[in-house]
């Protein structure tokens, strides 16, 4: 894939842009094997089912406060994984070209 697919430059101060900047030193220290492992990570089926349920309830406006907090925490964790995986894939793309 072209490296443009992994461009995480976003407007300043968004959660993704802050994570992108904060995780840059980590991404520079990844080995190719570590990058492959990170790029291949996926949530387990139980987590996916929970997110489907919370997402449905969120769309219907039916989340409790605790569910909203849990859903928000999963979204933030997903943002972290998105940035890490994008950095890992960028490293792999550069290595393979």
Backbone as JSON, one array per atom type, in Angstrom:
{
  "sequence": "XXXXXXXXXXXXXXXXXXXXXXXXXXXXXXXXXXXXXXXXXXXXXXXXXXXXXXXXXXXXXXXXXXXXXXXXXXXXXXXXXXXXXXXXXXXXXXXXX",
  "N": [[0.83, -1.18, 0.0], [0.42, 2.31, -0.64], [2.33, 4.83, 1.05], [0.81, 7.05, 1.66], [-1.59, 6.19, 2.66], [-1.19, 5.93, 5.3], [-0.96, 8.36, 6.44], [-1.05, 10.4, 9.13], [-1.32, 13.05, 9.7], [-3.11, 15.54, 11.13], [-5.53, 18.05, 12.03], [-4.33, 20.34, 14.53], [-4.19, 19.32, 17.97], [-6.19, 17.37, 18.07], [-7.29, 14.23, 19.36], [-6.16, 12.07, 17.97], [-4.03, 13.32, 16.59], [-2.46, 14.15, 18.73], [-1.82, 11.68, 19.9], [-0.42, 10.6, 17.75], [1.87, 12.23, 17.66], [2.88, 11.79, 20.27], [3.49, 9.09, 20.24], [5.49, 8.81, 18.4], [8.31, 8.56, 19.14], [8.28, 5.92, 20.13], [7.51, 4.47, 17.85], [9.74, 4.79, 16.24], [11.49, 3.06, 17.4], [10.69, 0.5, 16.89], [11.12, -2.88, 15.88], [11.17, -4.77, 12.82], [9.81, -7.21, 13.15], [8.3, -6.64, 15.47], [6.72, -4.59, 14.46], [5.25, -6.01, 12.55], [3.8, -7.69, 14.25], [2.28, -5.82, 15.75], [0.81, -4.62, 13.67], [-0.85, -6.72, 12.99], [-2.59, -7.08, 15.1], [-5.81, -7.61, 16.5], [-9.06, -6.92, 17.86], [-10.61, -9.13, 20.27], [-13.34, -11.5, 19.86], [-15.27, -11.2, 21.86], [-14.89, -8.58, 22.75], [-15.48, -7.2, 20.38], [-18.2, -7.86, 20.12], [-19.23, -6.59, 22.4], [-18.67, -3.92, 21.75], [-20.27, -3.63, 19.47], [-22.81, -3.84, 20.66], [-22.75, -1.66, 22.48], [-22.38, 0.41, 20.65], [-24.76, 0.25, 19.17], [-26.63, 0.88, 21.18], [-25.73, 3.45, 21.76], [-26.3, 4.8, 19.37], [-29.02, 4.74, 19.53], [-29.44, 6.37, 21.62], [-29.46, 5.33, 24.22], [-27.54, 4.7, 26.13], [-26.32, 4.06, 29.39], [-24.77, 6.07, 32.0], [-22.49, 4.72, 32.93], [-22.11, 2.88, 30.83], [-21.61, 4.68, 28.77], [-19.18, 5.76, 29.62], [-17.59, 3.45, 29.48], [-17.79, 2.88, 26.73], [-16.6, 5.18, 25.65], [-14.01, 4.86, 26.68], [-13.23, 2.59, 25.26], [-13.27, 3.64, 22.67], [-11.19, 5.52, 22.85], [-9.06, 3.76, 23.36], [-9.15, 2.37, 20.96], [-8.42, 4.43, 19.22], [-5.75, 4.76, 20.01], [-4.71, 2.24, 19.24], [-5.17, 2.42, 16.49], [-3.4, 4.46, 15.7], [-0.92, 3.34, 16.49], [-0.92, 1.02, 14.88], [-1.0, 2.15, 12.32], [1.48, 3.42, 12.26], [3.13, 1.18, 12.49], [2.46, -0.17, 10.11], [3.32, 1.69, 8.25], [6.08, 1.61, 8.69], [6.55, -1.06, 7.9], [5.78, -0.87, 5.22], [7.74, 0.9, 4.24], [9.99, -0.69, 4.7], [9.54, -2.82, 2.99], [9.65, -1.68, 0.51]],
  "CA": [[0.0, 0.0, 0.0], [1.21, 3.53, -0.63], [2.49, 5.39, 2.39], [-0.22, 8.06, 1.91], [-2.67, 5.57, 3.41], [-0.86, 5.96, 6.71], [-0.71, 9.74, 6.82], [-1.85, 10.73, 10.3], [-1.29, 14.49, 9.96], [-4.46, 16.04, 11.3], [-5.53, 19.37, 12.65], [-3.69, 20.29, 15.85], [-4.91, 19.11, 19.22], [-7.15, 16.27, 18.11], [-6.75, 13.08, 20.09], [-5.32, 11.3, 17.05], [-2.78, 14.03, 16.31], [-1.66, 14.11, 19.95], [-1.29, 10.31, 19.99], [0.57, 10.46, 16.69], [3.1, 12.89, 18.11], [3.39, 11.16, 21.49], [3.97, 7.73, 19.95], [6.56, 8.83, 17.4], [9.55, 7.93, 19.62], [8.09, 4.47, 20.2], [7.49, 3.89, 16.51], [11.1, 4.78, 15.71], [12.26, 1.99, 18.04], [10.12, -0.8, 16.55], [11.77, -3.78, 14.93], [10.24, -5.24, 11.78], [8.94, -8.24, 13.75], [7.35, -5.96, 16.36], [5.78, -3.89, 13.59], [4.33, -7.03, 11.99], [2.91, -8.13, 15.33], [1.34, -4.72, 16.04], [-0.08, -4.46, 12.52], [-1.78, -7.85, 12.91], [-3.47, -7.15, 16.28], [-7.25, -7.4, 16.3], [-9.83, -7.17, 19.09], [-11.22, -10.45, 20.36], [-14.76, -11.51, 19.5], [-16.06, -10.69, 22.98], [-14.79, -7.12, 22.71], [-16.24, -6.74, 19.22], [-19.63, -7.98, 20.44], [-19.54, -5.52, 23.35], [-18.66, -2.65, 21.01], [-21.48, -3.62, 18.65], [-23.95, -3.56, 21.54], [-22.65, -0.28, 22.96], [-22.6, 1.28, 19.51], [-26.2, 0.24, 18.89], [-27.3, 1.64, 22.23], [-25.34, 4.85, 21.6], [-27.07, 5.33, 18.24], [-30.42, 4.86, 19.96], [-29.48, 7.29, 22.76], [-29.87, 4.56, 25.38], [-26.42, 4.32, 27.0], [-26.25, 4.58, 30.76], [-23.53, 6.8, 32.23], [-21.4, 3.75, 32.99], [-21.88, 2.37, 29.48], [-20.98, 5.76, 28.0], [-17.78, 5.81, 30.04], [-16.95, 2.27, 28.92], [-17.72, 3.06, 25.28], [-15.59, 6.22, 25.42], [-12.7, 4.26, 26.94], [-12.92, 1.71, 24.12], [-12.97, 4.5, 21.52], [-9.84, 6.05, 23.05], [-8.14, 2.64, 23.15], [-9.15, 2.13, 19.51], [-7.6, 5.48, 18.62], [-4.36, 4.42, 20.29], [-4.35, 1.12, 18.38], [-5.16, 2.91, 15.11], [-2.15, 5.19, 15.48], [0.18, 2.37, 16.56], [-0.94, 0.16, 13.7], [-0.63, 2.95, 11.15], [2.93, 3.6, 12.32], [3.72, -0.13, 12.19], [2.27, -0.44, 8.68], [4.2, 2.6, 7.52], [7.42, 1.03, 8.8], [6.58, -2.24, 7.05], [5.73, -0.4, 3.83], [9.07, 1.43, 3.94], [10.92, -1.82, 4.7], [9.28, -3.69, 1.84], [9.82, -1.0, -0.79]],
  "C": [[0.87, 1.25, 0.0], [1.24, 4.13, 0.77], [1.44, 6.46, 2.69], [-1.37, 7.5, 2.74], [-2.43, 5.66, 4.91], [-0.58, 7.37, 7.2], [-1.65, 10.11, 7.97], [-1.81, 12.22, 10.63], [-2.73, 14.99, 9.99], [-4.39, 17.41, 11.94], [-4.98, 19.26, 14.07], [-4.7, 20.0, 16.97], [-6.06, 18.11, 19.15], [-6.5, 15.11, 18.83], [-5.79, 12.28, 19.21], [-4.0, 12.02, 16.81], [-1.88, 14.05, 17.54], [-1.04, 12.72, 20.13], [-0.19, 10.1, 18.95], [1.91, 11.05, 17.11], [3.71, 12.17, 19.31], [4.0, 9.79, 21.22], [5.09, 7.68, 18.93], [7.85, 8.21, 17.92], [9.44, 6.4, 19.72], [8.16, 3.85, 18.82], [8.88, 3.85, 15.89], [11.94, 3.64, 16.29], [11.74, 0.6, 17.7], [11.03, -1.59, 15.62], [10.72, -4.18, 13.9], [9.29, -6.29, 12.35], [7.9, -7.62, 14.68], [6.29, -5.23, 15.54], [4.77, -4.86, 12.98], [3.32, -7.48, 13.04], [1.86, -7.05, 15.63], [0.33, -4.57, 14.9], [-1.15, -5.55, 12.46], [-2.76, -7.93, 14.09], [-4.91, -6.84, 15.92], [-7.96, -7.63, 17.63], [-10.42, -8.58, 19.08], [-12.72, -10.35, 20.09], [-15.65, -10.97, 20.61], [-16.05, -9.16, 22.99], [-15.58, -6.56, 21.54], [-17.74, -6.8, 19.47], [-20.06, -6.87, 21.4], [-19.61, -4.18, 22.63], [-19.87, -2.53, 20.09], [-22.7, -3.23, 19.48], [-23.91, -2.11, 22.03], [-22.88, 0.71, 21.83], [-24.07, 1.38, 19.14], [-26.95, 1.09, 19.9], [-26.97, 3.14, 22.13], [-26.15, 5.5, 20.48], [-28.53, 5.54, 18.6], [-30.57, 5.82, 21.14], [-29.84, 6.6, 24.06], [-28.71, 4.09, 26.26], [-26.6, 4.88, 28.4], [-24.94, 5.35, 30.9], [-22.33, 5.85, 32.27], [-21.07, 3.17, 31.61], [-21.22, 3.42, 28.6], [-19.5, 5.87, 28.34], [-17.0, 4.64, 29.45], [-16.76, 2.41, 27.41], [-16.64, 4.09, 24.93], [-14.18, 5.67, 25.64], [-12.29, 3.34, 25.79], [-12.58, 2.53, 22.88], [-11.56, 5.06, 21.66], [-8.79, 4.95, 22.85], [-8.03, 2.3, 21.66], [-8.32, 3.18, 18.78], [-6.12, 5.2, 18.81], [-3.9, 3.29, 19.36], [-4.28, 1.55, 16.91], [-3.84, 3.6, 14.79], [-0.96, 4.22, 15.5], [0.23, 1.49, 15.3], [-0.57, 0.92, 12.44], [0.89, 3.16, 11.11], [3.64, 2.29, 11.99], [3.61, -0.43, 10.7], [3.15, 0.47, 7.82], [5.63, 2.07, 7.54], [7.55, -0.19, 7.89], [6.58, -1.87, 5.57], [7.09, 0.12, 3.4], [10.09, 0.31, 3.84], [10.78, -2.65, 3.43], [9.46, -3.0, 0.51], [11.27, -0.73, -1.11]]
}
